Structure formats: structure tokens, C-alpha cells
């Protein structure tokens, strides 16, 4: 599930996009410079994928590019590990609850 949060930084809109099922890091869309009309995408961790590198003329165009990228991206190893850990924790709690009864 893609989670999009919009905030303001220096009177300019900033989007933070995260998909915990696909990646453990988030993407941030902000103006290239405070006075610029172009938007760039940065990654919380690591490099930005080549498909998302560059400048976008609109905030919504950059948002659509990130969402399109996340839809077709395979889950990263970290995202898989986090999902497996969460699933094991749920199973562990369920087993403890059954043994108490």
C-alpha cells in the first residue's frame, strides 16, 4: 500500500511517499531549489533509481512517476525480511495465547 504525505517546507509543497510492502525507505519529492519550478525525487536511504532521477516540471508528475515505479518494483530484501519478522511475531503470539488456554 502506497502512503503519501504532503507537508510544507519553506512555503513549498513536499511529498513523502512510502510503500512498506515494497521498500523500507521512503521517497521525498521537493523543489530542486526554493525558487525553482522543477521538482526532484530523493531517497531516504541509498540512491534514487535511474527511472526517478532528474527533474520533473510538476509535483503530481513526480508523484505519478514514484507510484508507477513502486507498483512495478519487486519487494526489496529488507522489506521481505520485515514482513517475515512481523508474520512470525503474529504466529508467536497466537501460539502463546493457545498454550495459555
KOLRODO-266533 format. One record per atom (N, C-alpha, C, O): x, y, z. Coordinates in steps of 0.2 Angstrom, whole numbers, plus 5000, padded with zeros to 4 digits. Example, Ala and Ser with C-alpha at 12.3 -4.5 7.8 and 13.67 -1.06 7.14 Angstrom:
<rs>
506649725039/506249785039/506649845039/507149835042/506449895035/506849955036/506450005039/506750065040/
</rs>
This chain:
<rs>
500449945000/500050005000/500450065000/500950075004/500350114995/500750174995/500450224999/499850244999/500850255004/500650305008/500950375006/501650375005/500550425005/500850485003/500650545008/500050545010/501150575010/501050635015/501350695012/501850705009/500950745012/501050815010/501250865015/500750865020/501750895015/501950945020/502251015016/502251015010/502351065020/502651125018/503351135021/503451125027/503851155016/504451165019/504651235015/504651235009/504751285019/504951355016/504451375011/504551395005/503851365013/503251385008/503151345002/502851374997/503451285002/503451244996/503251174997/503451155003/502751144993/502551084995/503051024994/503451034990/503050984999/503450924999/503050865000/502650855004/503150814996/502850744996/503350694999/503850694997/503050655004/503450595006/503050535004/502450525006/503350485000/502950434998/503350365000/503950365000/502950325003/503250265006/502750205004/502150205005/503050145003/502750085002/503050035006/503550005003/502850015012/503149965016/503149895014/503549855016/502749885009/502749815006/503249805001/503449745000/503549854998/504049854993/504749874995/505249854993/504749924999/505449955001/505449985008/504849995011/506049985011/506050005018/506150085019/506150105024/506350115013/506450185013/505950225010/505450195007/505950285011/505450325008/505750375002/506350385002/505250394998/505550444993/505250514995/504650524997/505650564994/505450634995/505450674989/505950674985/504850714987/504850754981/504850824984/504450844988/505350864982/505350934984/505650974978/505850944973/505651044979/505851084974/506651074973/506951064979/506951084967/507651074966/507951134970/508451124974/507751194970/507951254974/507351284976/506851284973/507351324981/506751364984/506451404979/505851414979/506851434974/506551474969/506351444962/506151474957/506551374962/506551344956/505751314954/505451304959/505651304948/504951274947/505051204945/504551164944/505651174946/505751104945/505751064952/505951094957/505451004951/505450954957/505950904956/506050874951/506250874962/506750824961/506550764967/506150784971/506750704965/506550654970/507150634973/507750624970/507150624980/507750594984/507450534988/506850534989/507950494990/507850434993/508050445000/508650475001/507650415005/507950425012/508550385013/508950405017/508650325010/509250285010/509450265003/509050244999/510150275002/510350254996/510250304990/510050354991/510350274984/510250314978/509550314975/509250264977/509350364972/508750364968/508850314962/509350324958/508350274961/508350234954/508450274948/508150334948/508750254943/508850294937/508150314934/508150374931/507650284935/507050304932/506750364935/506350404932/506950374941/506650434945/507150494946/507050544948/507750484943/508250534943/508150584938/507950574932/508250644940/508150704936/507650754939/507450754944/507450804934/506950854937/506350844933/506250824928/505750854937/505050854935/504750924935/504950964939/504350934930/504051004929/503451014934/503251074935/503250964937/502650974942/502750924947/502950864947/502450944953/502450894959/502050834957/502250774959/501450834954/501050774953/501350734948/501250674948/501750764943/502150714938/502650674942/502750614940/502950704946/503450674950/503150614955/503350564955/502550634958/502250584962/501950524958/502050474960/501750544952/501450484947/502050444945/502050374945/502650474944/503250434942/503450384948/503650324947/503450404954/503650364960/503150314961/503350254962/502450324961/501950274962/502050224956/501950164958/502150244950/502250194945/502850154946/502750094945/503350184948/503950144950/503850094955/504050034955/503450114960/503350064966/502850014964/502949954967/502450024960/501949974958/502249914954/502149854955/502749934950/503149884946/503749854950/504049804947/503949884955/504549864958/504449804962/503949784965/504949764963/504949704967/505149724974/505549764975/504849684979/505049704986/505849694987/506149644985/506049744991/506749734992/506949684998/506449665001/507549664999/507649615004/507449635011/507249595015/507649695012/507449725019/506649725020/506449705025/506249745015/505549745015/505349675016/504849655020/505649625013/505449555014/505549525021/505149495024/506149545023/506349525030/505949555035/505749525040/505749625034/505249655039/504549625039/504249615044/504349605033/503649575033/503749505036/503249485040/504249465035/504349395038/504349405045/504049365049/504749455048/504849465055/504149475058/503949445063/503749525055/503049535058/502649475058/502249465062/502649435052/502249375052/502449325057/501949295060/503049315059/503249275064/503049295071/502849255075/503049365072/502849385078/502149375080/501949355085/501749385074/501049365075/500949295077/500549275081/501249255073/501249175074/501449165081/501149115085/501949195083/502249185090/501749195096/501649165100/501449255095/500949275100/500349235099/500049215105/500149215094/499549165093/499649095097/499249075100/500249075096/500449015099/500449025107/500248975110/500749075109/500749085116/500049095119/499949065124/499549125115/498849135118/498549065118/498149055122/498649025113/498348955113/498648915119/498248875122/499248915120/499548875126/499348895133/499348855137/499148965134/498848985140/498148955141/497948955147/497748945136/497148925137/497048845139/496548825140/
</rs>
